[in-house]
Amino acid sequence: MGQVKINRACGTCRDRRIACDRGVPTCSQCMRSKRECQGYSLRLSWPTVTGDCRRAIVADIRPRSDRAALMKLRPGRLDLVRAGNHDVELHYRLLAASRSKAGARLLLYRRENWPVVPSPAKRPSQMQDWHLLSYFHEVASHTLSTFLSGPEHGLGGILTRIGFADDSPSSQAVLRALLALSSLQRHGPNERAMELKVSAIGALAAAAKIGPNTPAQVLQHVAAGMLLCSYEVNTASCTSEQWLVYISGIKRVLTSGLVEKAVAARDPDWLPLVGWMLYHDSLSRFTLRHWRRDGDAKVPLPLFFSFSQSLPEQEQLLREAAPWAVKPIEWQTEILDIVDKWPAYQRTMSTIERQAYKRRVRRIDEVIRQELVDPKCPATGTEIPPMSSPFIGCWPLYPLSLIIYLHRGTEGMAATCIEDDVSTAFSHLVSKSVCDRQFPLFIIGCEARTDEQRTAVLDLMARSEKLKSSRSVGHVRLLLEAAWAQDDLLAEGRKLDYILKLSGVINLAMIPPSFA
């Protein structure tokens, strides 16, 4: 009987590149040369340093221009991109939309089940509501974002006074909403806070059936609605967008005509409350400029149409009472309108309209630099006392963020060096101990390109969150990380449209985020 043979050469003969007699269990070549026969089993081969044309698994299918760009890395630089499949998919959508010369609409892409870390939930022990009232006055009232930071706006005392004004349903709604917000701030999401919130909504609904008949009742409706709005904003929930609905309802109440009577009666509570609402309303316009409800959305957006309504009468009254306080509203609204019309400037405006548009952009840029960055009051020309000027907690980050947004949204039409403004913003950001406004954190944070700048933004957010009077910035942190991932994924020499990038990132949220 002949020697059993196999249909492949042994490993030793293949390495020696000689003929193998394929004998079993070892070949004769290995026996004669006294070498260990590696046998005929399957062997794994690894690519060599000199190259291997058989390595289809690492075939580079990118365009030649992309491969050349990747080879231009600085010596000693290691690039790591913190991005997931969601970021990559959004990146391709943004690139396609940015290349379109016809202004193609960005296809919305949302991230479901975004891992927002909520405030630590713990069930409070039984306590009297006056403990919550004391906590609201000392801590929770300072989280109410308005033009003035901290206790200077006086909202804590105003809301407490309105809540104890009488036994009417609207006054009870204020008191219960106040306690609900205090419980949420002190203990995180808990059963008592939810009970108080539901009770406040019930009292406000009962008051709405009667309708506000006096200026005092109008202020009670405004106070209750804004407290419930703040409650929703502080929950950082991905399932509730009721904060927009409350602002919409308050704007309807303010059109009742009774506010003028409150102003005529020199009610001292009117100005802080309406200013509080207008601040949130102006930022909701920014959110709704970039966040869009698609047709397949499961969560409806009731009363959406009312956000297109402005309050010219109330803004005029506020302008007469405190011209400095209403300026940021006017400038932010005008900047949003300018950015909205940028596509029309590029495609459909006539020569005369384009010249007027360019003058408008440069005028608002100059006005903001002179009247907001300069600490002198534009109305009187005098120095503003620190406790009376707006944005104490984040000056001059807020006006600088408006300038950056204007410049990026119009692709540098303001003819100023935006890089100097960005550097100035980061120098102020590093020196800040806290920043209690999320809009400038987001806009300036989107300009961070280096690890040092991003670390500075994250450190400032972490310091701000440690304050008891600061609300969670979890949503802003997630949005910034998504924006940074888009910048890191962008190949050298390519460019994303700024407005499309912001819209794509903000639309990752399932609900409109609040930047108050």
C-alpha positions in Angstrom: 0.0 0.0 0.0 1.5 3.4 -1.1 2.1 6.4 1.3 -0.9 8.5 2.0 -0.6 11.9 0.6 -2.5 15.2 1.1 -3.5 17.8 -1.5 -1.4 20.7 -0.1 2.3 21.3 0.8 3.4 21.4 4.4 4.0 24.7 6.0 7.8 24.2 6.2 8.2 23.5 2.5 6.0 26.4 1.6 8.2 28.7 3.7 11.3 27.2 2.0 9.7 27.5 -1.4 10.5 23.9 -2.4 8.5 21.0 -3.7 6.8 19.0 -1.0 6.0 15.2 -1.4 3.0 15.8 0.9 3.6 12.6 2.9 1.6 11.9 6.1 2.2 12.4 8.9 5.4 14.3 7.8 6.9 14.9 4.4 10.2 13.3 3.3 11.8 16.6 2.6 11.5 17.7 6.3 12.7 14.3 7.4 15.8 14.3 5.2 16.7 17.9 6.2 16.0 17.2 9.8 13.5 20.1 10.1 10.3 20.2 12.1 7.4 19.7 9.7 4.7 22.3 10.4 2.0 20.0 9.0 -0.8 20.6 6.6 -3.3 22.5 8.8 -4.7 25.9 8.0 -2.4 28.8 8.8 -3.2 32.5 9.3 -1.0 34.9 7.4 -0.4 38.5 8.4 0.4 41.4 6.0 4.1 42.4 5.7 5.5 45.9 6.1 6.5 46.0 2.4 2.9 45.7 1.3 0.6 43.0 0.2 -1.7 43.3 -2.8 -3.9 40.5 -1.5 -5.2 42.5 1.5 -8.6 43.4 0.3 -9.8 44.0 3.8 -7.9 47.3 4.1 -8.6 48.6 0.6 -8.8 52.4 0.6 -11.8 53.5 -1.4 -11.6 57.2 -0.4 -11.0 59.8 -3.1 -7.4 60.6 -3.7 -7.9 64.1 -2.4 -9.1 62.7 1.0 -6.1 60.4 1.3 -3.7 63.2 0.6 -5.4 65.4 3.2 -5.0 62.7 5.8 -1.3 62.5 5.1 -0.8 66.2 6.0 -0.9 65.7 9.8 1.5 67.7 11.8 4.5 65.7 13.1 3.9 64.3 16.6 0.2 64.8 16.4 -2.2 62.0 17.2 -5.8 62.5 16.0 -8.5 60.8 17.9 -12.2 61.4 17.1 -14.8 60.8 19.7 -17.7 60.0 17.4 -20.3 57.2 17.0 -22.4 55.9 14.2 -25.0 58.6 14.8 -22.3 61.4 14.4 -21.0 59.8 11.2 -24.5 59.5 9.7 -25.3 63.1 10.5 -21.9 64.2 9.1 -22.7 62.7 5.7 -26.1 64.4 5.7 -24.5 67.8 6.5 -21.9 67.3 3.8 -24.5 66.6 1.2 -26.6 69.6 2.2 -23.6 71.9 2.3 -22.5 70.9 -1.2 -26.0 71.6 -2.6 -26.0 74.9 -4.5 -29.8 75.0 -4.6 -30.0 75.3 -0.8 -31.4 71.8 -0.3 -33.3 71.3 2.9 -31.4 69.4 5.6 -32.9 66.0 6.1 -33.7 65.8 9.8 -32.0 63.2 11.9 -32.8 62.7 15.5 -31.2 60.6 18.2 -33.8 58.6 20.1 -33.0 57.6 23.7 -30.3 60.2 24.0 -28.5 59.3 27.3 -29.2 62.5 29.2 -28.1 62.0 32.8 -31.0 63.4 34.9 -30.6 65.0 38.3 -30.2 62.4 41.0 -33.7 61.2 42.0 -34.2 60.6 45.7 -37.4 60.6 47.6 -37.5 63.4 50.2 -38.5 62.7 53.7 -41.8 64.2 55.0 -41.4 67.9 55.6 -43.5 71.0 55.8 -44.0 73.0 52.7 -42.5 76.0 54.4 -39.2 74.3 54.2 -39.6 74.3 50.4 -40.6 77.9 50.6 -37.5 78.8 52.4 -35.3 76.8 50.0 -37.0 78.6 47.1 -36.2 82.0 48.6 -32.6 81.1 49.4 -31.6 78.9 46.4 -34.2 77.9 43.8 -35.2 81.5 42.9 -31.6 82.2 41.8 -32.0 79.6 39.0 -34.7 81.6 37.3 -32.9 82.9 34.2 -33.7 86.5 33.2 -31.7 89.5 32.2 -30.3 89.9 35.7 -28.3 87.2 37.3 -28.7 85.9 40.9 -30.9 87.6 43.4 -30.7 91.0 41.6 -33.8 90.4 39.5 -35.9 90.2 42.7 -38.1 87.5 41.3 -37.9 85.4 44.5 -39.6 88.0 46.6 -42.1 89.0 43.8 -43.3 85.4 43.3 -43.6 84.7 47.0 -45.6 87.9 47.5 -47.9 87.0 44.5 -48.4 83.4 45.8 -49.7 84.7 49.1 -51.7 87.6 47.7 -55.1 86.0 48.1 -57.0 82.7 47.9 -57.8 83.0 44.2 -57.0 80.0 41.9 -54.4 82.0 40.0 -52.6 82.9 43.3 -52.8 79.3 44.4 -51.3 78.2 41.1 -48.3 80.5 41.7 -47.7 79.1 45.2 -48.0 75.5 44.2 -45.8 76.0 41.1 -43.3 77.7 43.3 -43.2 74.8 45.8 -43.0 72.3 42.9 -39.9 74.0 41.5 -38.3 74.2 44.9 -38.9 70.5 45.6 -37.5 69.6 42.2 -34.4 71.8 42.8 -33.8 70.4 46.3 -34.5 66.7 45.8 -34.5 66.1 42.1 -37.5 64.4 40.4 -39.8 63.1 43.1 -43.4 62.4 43.9 -44.1 65.5 45.9 -42.8 67.8 43.2 -45.0 66.1 40.6 -48.0 66.4 42.9 -47.4 70.1 43.4 -46.9 70.6 39.7 -50.2 68.8 38.8 -52.0 70.8 41.5 -50.6 74.0 40.1 -51.8 73.1 36.6 -55.2 72.4 37.9 -55.4 75.7 39.7 -54.2 77.5 36.7 -56.8 75.8 34.5 -59.5 76.8 36.9 -58.3 80.4 36.9 -58.2 80.3 33.1 -61.9 79.4 32.9 -62.7 82.6 34.9 -60.2 84.6 33.0 -57.9 87.4 34.3 -60.1 90.4 35.1 -57.7 92.6 36.9 -54.0 93.6 36.3 -53.1 91.7 39.4 -54.6 88.5 38.1 -52.8 89.0 34.8 -49.5 89.0 36.7 -50.6 85.9 38.7 -51.2 84.1 35.4 -47.8 85.2 34.0 -46.0 84.2 37.2 -47.7 80.7 37.4 -47.0 80.0 33.7 -43.3 81.0 34.0 -42.8 78.9 37.1 -44.2 75.9 35.3 -42.1 76.7 32.3 -39.0 76.8 34.6 -40.1 73.5 36.1 -40.1 71.9 32.7 -36.8 73.4 31.7 -35.2 72.2 34.9 -36.3 68.6 34.5 -34.1 68.2 31.4 -36.6 65.7 30.1 -36.5 64.3 26.6 -40.2 63.6 26.6 -41.7 67.0 27.5 -41.8 70.2 25.4 -44.4 71.9 27.6 -42.0 74.8 28.3 -42.9 76.2 24.9 -46.6 75.8 25.5 -46.4 77.8 28.7 -44.6 80.7 27.0 -47.2 80.6 24.2 -50.0 80.8 26.8 -48.4 83.7 28.6 -48.1 85.6 25.4 -51.8 85.2 24.9 -52.6 86.5 28.3 -50.4 89.5 27.8 -52.5 90.5 24.8 -55.5 91.0 27.0 -54.9 94.7 27.4 -54.7 94.6 31.2 -51.0 94.9 31.2 -51.2 98.6 30.2 -53.3 99.1 33.3 -50.7 97.5 35.5 -48.0 99.8 34.0 -50.3 102.8 34.4 -50.8 101.9 38.1 -46.9 101.7 38.4 -47.1 98.1 39.6 -43.4 97.3 40.5 -43.9 93.6 39.9 -44.8 94.0 36.2 -41.4 94.8 34.8 -39.4 91.8 36.2 -42.1 89.3 35.3 -42.6 90.5 31.7 -38.9 90.8 31.2 -38.5 87.3 32.5 -41.0 86.0 29.9 -39.5 88.1 27.0 -36.0 86.7 27.8 -37.3 83.1 27.5 -39.3 84.0 24.4 -36.3 85.5 22.6 -34.3 82.3 23.2 -37.2 80.1 22.2 -37.1 81.9 18.8 -33.4 80.8 18.5 -34.4 77.2 19.3 -37.3 77.1 16.9 -35.1 78.7 14.2 -32.9 75.6 14.2 -35.2 72.9 15.6 -37.8 71.6 13.2 -40.7 69.3 13.7 -40.7 66.6 11.0 -43.8 65.0 9.6 -43.2 61.7 11.3 -42.8 63.1 14.8 -44.8 61.3 17.5 -44.9 64.2 19.9 -47.2 67.0 18.8 -46.3 70.7 19.3 -49.5 72.4 20.3 -49.9 76.2 20.0 -46.8 76.3 17.7 -48.3 79.0 15.6 -48.5 81.5 18.4 -44.7 81.7 18.6 -44.7 83.7 15.4 -46.7 86.4 17.2 -44.6 89.2 18.8 -45.7 91.5 21.5 -44.9 95.0 20.2 -47.0 96.8 22.7 -45.5 95.1 25.7 -42.0 95.5 24.3 -42.6 99.2 23.8 -43.8 99.5 27.4 -40.8 97.7 28.6 -38.6 99.8 26.4 -40.0 103.0 28.0 -39.7 101.6 31.5 -36.2 100.1 31.1 -34.6 100.8 27.7 -31.4 98.9 28.6 -33.3 95.7 29.5 -35.1 95.4 26.1 -32.0 96.0 24.0 -30.8 92.4 24.0 -34.2 91.2 22.9 -34.2 93.6 20.0 -30.7 92.7 18.9 -31.2 89.0 19.2 -34.5 89.1 17.3 -32.9 91.2 14.6 -29.9 88.9 14.3 -32.2 85.9 13.9 -34.1 87.8 11.1 -30.8 88.6 9.4 -29.7 85.0 9.4 -33.1 83.9 8.2 -32.7 86.1 5.1 -29.2 85.0 4.3 -30.2 82.4 1.8 -32.4 85.0 0.0 -29.4 87.3 -0.1 -27.4 84.6 -1.8 -30.0 83.7 -4.4 -32.9 86.1 -4.9 -32.2 89.6 -3.6 -31.8 92.5 -6.1 -28.7 94.6 -6.0 -30.4 97.4 -4.0 -31.7 94.8 -1.5 -28.3 93.2 -1.2 -26.7 96.6 -0.4 -29.3 97.3 2.2 -28.9 93.9 3.7 -25.1 94.4 4.0 -25.5 97.8 5.7 -28.0 96.2 8.1 -25.5 93.4 9.1 -22.6 95.9 9.6 -24.8 98.3 11.6 -26.0 95.7 14.1 -22.5 94.4 14.5 -21.3 97.9 15.3 -24.2 98.6 17.6 -23.7 95.5 19.7 -20.0 96.2 20.1 -20.6 99.8 21.2 -23.7 99.3 23.4 -23.3 95.8 24.9 -19.6 95.1 25.1 -19.1 98.7 26.3 -20.4 98.8 29.9 -22.0 102.3 29.4 -25.8 102.6 29.2 -26.8 103.5 25.7 -29.8 105.5 27.0 -28.0 107.8 29.4 -24.3 107.4 28.5 -23.5 106.8 32.2 -21.7 103.9 33.7 -24.1 101.1 34.7 -24.0 99.9 38.3 -22.9 96.3 38.4 -26.1 95.2 40.1 -28.2 96.8 37.4 -26.5 95.8 34.2 -27.7 92.7 32.3 -25.8 89.4 32.1 -23.8 90.0 35.2 -23.0 86.3 35.4 -21.8 86.0 31.8 -20.7 89.4 30.6 -19.2 89.8 28.0 -19.8 86.3 26.8 -23.4 86.9 25.9 -22.8 89.9 23.5 -19.8 88.1 22.1 -21.9 85.0 21.3 -24.4 87.3 19.5 -21.5 88.7 17.4 -20.1 85.2 16.6 -23.5 83.9 15.6 -24.1 86.9 13.3 -20.7 86.6 11.7 -20.9 82.8 11.1 -24.5 83.0 9.9 -23.7 85.6 7.3 -20.3 84.1 6.4 -18.3 87.1 7.6 -20.3 89.9 6.0 -19.7 92.1 9.0 -16.1 92.7 7.8 -14.6 92.2 11.2 -12.0 89.7 12.4 -14.1 87.0 14.0 -11.0 85.1 15.1 -10.2 88.0 17.4 -13.7 87.9 18.9 -13.4 84.1 19.4 -10.1 84.5 21.1 -11.5 87.2 23.3 -14.5 85.0 24.2 -12.3 82.1 25.2 -10.0 84.4 27.3 -13.0 85.6 29.2 -14.4 82.1 29.4 -11.3 80.8 31.0 -11.3 83.6 33.6 -15.0 83.0 34.6 -15.7 81.1 37.7 -19.2 80.3 36.6 -21.5 81.0 33.7 -25.2 80.7 34.3 -26.4 81.2 30.7 -26.5 78.3 28.3 -26.8 80.2 25.1 -23.3 81.7 25.2 -21.9 78.4 26.4 -23.3 76.7 23.3 -22.4 79.3 20.7 -18.9 79.9 22.0 -18.4 76.2 22.8 -19.1 75.4 19.1 -16.1 77.5 18.2 -13.7 75.2 20.3 -11.3 73.5 18.0 -8.5 72.4 20.2 -8.5 70.1 23.2 -7.5 73.0 25.5 -10.5 75.1 24.4 -12.9 72.2 24.8 -11.5 71.4 28.2 -12.0 75.0 29.2 -15.7 74.9 28.2 -16.3 71.6 30.0 -14.5 72.8 33.1 -16.6 76.0 33.2 -19.8 74.0 32.8 -18.7 71.6 35.6 -18.0 74.6 37.9 -21.3 76.1 37.1 -23.2 72.9 37.8 -21.7 72.7 41.3 -23.6 75.7 42.4 -26.9 75.0 44.0 -28.4 77.9 42.1 -27.4 76.5 38.7 -29.5 74.1 36.6 -28.3 71.1 34.7 -26.3 71.8 31.5 -26.6 68.1 30.4 -28.3 68.9 27.1 -25.9 71.6 26.2 -23.0 69.3 26.9 -24.4 66.6 24.6 -25.1 69.1 21.8 -21.5 70.5 22.1 -20.0 67.0 21.9 -22.1 66.3 18.8 -20.9 69.6 17.2 -17.3 68.8 18.1 -17.6 65.3 16.5 -18.8 67.0 13.3 -15.7 69.3 13.3 -13.4 66.3 13.9 -14.9 64.2 11.2 -14.5 67.0 8.6 -11.6 66.3 6.2 -9.0 69.0 5.7 -10.0 71.5 3.0 -13.7 70.8 3.4 -16.3 73.1 5.0 -19.7 72.6 6.6 -22.4 75.3 6.4 -22.6 76.9 9.9 -26.3 77.2 10.1 -26.8 73.7 8.7 -24.4 72.3 11.3 -26.2 74.0 14.2 -29.6 72.9 12.9 -28.4 69.3 12.5 -26.9 69.2 16.0 -29.9 70.8 17.7 -32.3 68.5 15.8 -30.6 65.5 17.4 -32.8 66.4 20.4 -36.2 64.8 20.4 -37.7 68.0 21.9 -36.8 71.7 21.4 -34.0 72.3 23.9 -34.0 75.5 26.1 -30.9 77.6 26.0 -32.0 80.0 28.8 
